[in-house]
C-alpha cells in the first residue's frame, strides 16, 4: 500500500513539474495575437484576411450528404481539387498563409482552387434525410467519401470550369485513401483526373510504428462500447472538444500539446514550430465518424486494403457476396499519380507506400523526402515545406500541364 502510494505520488509530482515547467518555461508562453485570430477564423474569412477572394459552395452527394467546398476562384484557370485528411478541413491548404500554404501558391500561379470538406467535418454536417444527432448520419468511413463525396465534387467543379475536362487532385492522408477507393470502385472517374498528387498516401499498414497500435487490437470492443453509449461521432461533441483543447494548448500547455502531437505523427523539432500549436488546435480535430477510425483500425489488422468488415458473415455476404470483405482494386487507379512520403511518418510507413507504388499502374513521380525527420504533419505544417516539397509539386504540375510528363 505504501509503495503504491509512493508511486502515485512520484508520478503525480513528475506530471505536475512537467506542467509547471510548461507554464513557466519555467514562465508563461506568450501567444502571437495574429495566430490566435487566425485560429478562430473560418476558412473563407481566413482566405479573405490575406487578400484573396473566397467563395462557399454546397455540393449534393448522391446519398444525401450536403458538402461544403471553399473556393479561391481564378476564372478560366485550371481547376485543382484539394482534399484534407482525417479530422481535418479545407483550412489544411491555407493555414500557414500566402507564403507557405499550397492553396495560395497554386492560386498565385493562376489555378482555380477548390478546397473540399468531406462529410462529417465541421463544414459538412448537413444531410437531406438525417440529422447529425442520428446514428444514420455517421454511418460512413473513407469508403463513402471515395464513392460519393469525391465524384460529386469532381462533377460539380468541372461543371463550373468551362473548357476543362479534367481536374488536378491533391490529397493528404485520408484524402489519398478515399481517392484510391474512388479509383477502385468508380474507375471511370480516373479519366477526369489530370494528375493525382498524394501527400503521405495511406492504404497499407504493415510497417507503421504508432503509439496507437496497442489500441487497434481492442478496436472492435471499444467501438461497440462507444455505440452502446450513443457515440457515433469522433471525437464526440466535436466543437466543444475542439474549443476546449484549443484553450488548453493556447495559453498553458503548448509543450505538452506539442509532445502529444509529435508522438502521434513523428518527432521533428526542426520543422515543427511550437508557436503554431494554438493554430493547429484551433482548426484540427474538425470531426469525422467513429466508423472512419474503426475502418482504419481494420486496415492495420488486415494486412491489406479492404472494405469495411461488419464483423458478421451474413452481413458481409449480403453486401459483398463473401464472408469477408474484398480488397480494393488499386490497379484501377490508372490516372497519373505522384507520391510524396517521409521516413519519419508514424501514420504511414515509407515501406507501405512503396508497396502501394508497386500496385499502382501509372506512377509518374515517386519522391521519398530526403529529410529523415519529415513526418505526417510536416506535409502541411512544416517550416520549410515550400522548399522541401511544394516547389517540386508545382514543377510536376507544370510538366503535366505542358505535356512533358
C-alpha positions, -999 to +999 in steps of 0.1 A: +000+000+000+028+024+010+048+016-022+017+021-043+011+055-027+047+064-033+045+055-070+013+075-074+028+105-055+060+103-077+041+101-109+018+130-098+048+151-089+066+145-122+034+153-141+029+184-120+065+195-125+062+190-163+031+211-165+046+237-142+077+240-164+054+241-194+035+271-180+066+289-166+091+276-193+096+279-165+074+313-175+041+315-192+043+311-230+034+342-250+009+337-278+010+357-310-022+376-314-023+371-351-020+334-346-049+335-322-070+355-346-063+330-374-071+301-351-107+314-347-115+323-383-134+300-405-117+291-438-134+317-461-127+345-436-091+334-433-086+334-471-102+369-473-080+382-445-049+376-466-064+394-496-077+365-517-112+361-530-132+333-514-165+315-522-186+289-505-203+262-525-227+235-515-224+201-532-250+174-531-237+138-528-260+111-543-266+095-508-280+128-494-250+145-478-245+182-485-209+190-487-192+224-484-164+234-507-144+266-502-130+282-534-103+306-542-116+315-577-095+321-607-119+323-636-105+305-666-078+287-646-072+250-645-093+236-616-075+219-586-095+199-561-077+197-528-089+172-501-078+171-465-070+143-441-090+126-413-103+150-387-091+180-408-109+205-430-105+229-460-082+251-439-054+225-443-042+240-476-043+277-465-034+275-428+002+288-430-006+319-451+002+331-486+040+325-485+039+288-474+004+272-479-001+252-511-036+266-518-022+302-521+009+291-541-013+274-567-037+304-568-008+327-574+001+306-605-034+310-619-050+278-608-087+277-597-086+263-562-114+241-547-110+231-511-134+203-503-148+195-468-157+158-467-187+145-449-189+149-411-164+176-406-173+210-391-183+224-425-202+194-440-228+184-414-259+185-434-279+156-448-312+156-467-327+129-445-307+126-413-298+149-385-263+149-371-276+135-338-290+104-356-267+074-358-275+070-396-258+103-402-224+089-390-227+056-409-197+063-432-160+059-435-134+068-461-153+043-484-183+066-487-161+096-492-145+079-521-177+065-536-199+096-531-181+128-520-152+129-544-172+120-576-198+147-566-171+173-561-153+165-593-186+167-613-195+200-596-161+216-602-159+205-639-195+218-645-183+252-634-149+251-652-156+259-689-131+244-713-118+219-688-125+181-688-100+172-660-090+184-626-057+183-608-062+165-575-042+170-543-049+148-513-033+144-478-036+112-458-073+103-458-076+125-489-054+099-506-072+068-491-106+080-504-091+087-538-078+051-541-113+040-531-129+061-559-104+047-584-112+011-573-150+015-572-157+042-598-128+038-622-145+059-649-136+090-628-099+084-635-104+099-669-114+131-652-081+134-633-052+152-649-028+143-621-033+130-586-007+141-561-007+121-529+008+135-497+016+109-471-005+083-490-024+059-468-035+024-480-014-003-463-002-005-427+022-034-424+052-014-412+038+016-392+052+023-358+025+042-340+016+046-303-020+038-314-011+002-323-019-012-288-055+001-291-061-014-325-065-049-312-093-037-290-109-016-317-140-038-320-150-038-283-141-002-279-163+007-309-191-015-296-189+002-262-190+037-278-220+029-299-238+014-268-233+048-252-248+065-282-214+078-295-211+078-333-191+110-340-154+112-334-144+130-313-178+133-296-194+167-295-166+179-316-170+217-314-170+217-276-139+194-276-121+214-302-126+247-283-115+231-250-083+217-265-076+250-282-079+269-250-057+245-231-030+243-257-030+281-264-024+295-230-007+270-208+004+237-221+020+243-255+049+220-248+026+192-235+004+195-266+034+195-288+046+163-272+013+145-279+011+158-315+046+146-323+041+113-305+012+106-329+027+118-361+065+118-357+090+139-339+106+167-360+116+196-338+133+213-367+102+216-389+076+219-361+070+254-350+057+252-314+042+287-316+017+274-342+002+249-317-028+273-310-034+275-347-033+237-350-057+231-322-080+259-333-086+241-366-077+205-362-100+178-349-127+191-372-146+159-368-154+126-385-172+094-377-163+066-353-167+042-383-139+061-401-115+055-373-127+019-369-122+012-407-086+024-404-081+002-374-093-028-395-068-019-422-039-021-397-050-056-387-059-068-421-025-067-439-042-053-470-065-026-483-100-039-475-136-027-475-153-023-441-157-055-421-192-057-405-179-085-381-209-106-393-205-132-420-242-128-430-239-090-433-207-093-453-222-119-476-252-096-481-230-066-490-200-083-507-211-118-516-185-133-493-179-139-456-151-114-455-148-080-472-129-078-505-098-058-512-099-025-531-086-028-567-059-002-566-048-014-601-079+005-613-063+038-603-048+043-637-046+081-638-012+098-634-001+096-598+027+114-579+036+100-545+053+120-517+062+104-484+087+106-455+107+082-434+096+096-400+058+093-406+042+073-378+009+071-396+021+057-429+054+039-434+076+046-464+077+008-469+039+006-472+040+035-497+065+015-517+041-014-518+013+009-529+036+023-556+042-012-570+005-018-572-004+014-590-002+012-628+007+048-636+030+064-611+048+093-628+067+106-598+079+089-567+095+111-541+108+100-507+116+133-489+154+132-480+150+148-446+150+118-423+127+136-397+100+146-421+067+134-407+029+132-413+020+168-404+051+183-420+033+179-453+010+207-441+028+224-411+065+221-419+085+253-415+104+246-448+076+226-466+076+250-495+112+244-505+113+208-494+081+197-511+057+223-527+082+237-552+087+202-565+049+196-567+044+228-587+071+217-611+055+183-616+021+200-623+038+223-648+053+194-666+020+176-667+002+207-680+028+213-707+027+177-718+063+170-707+051+143-683 
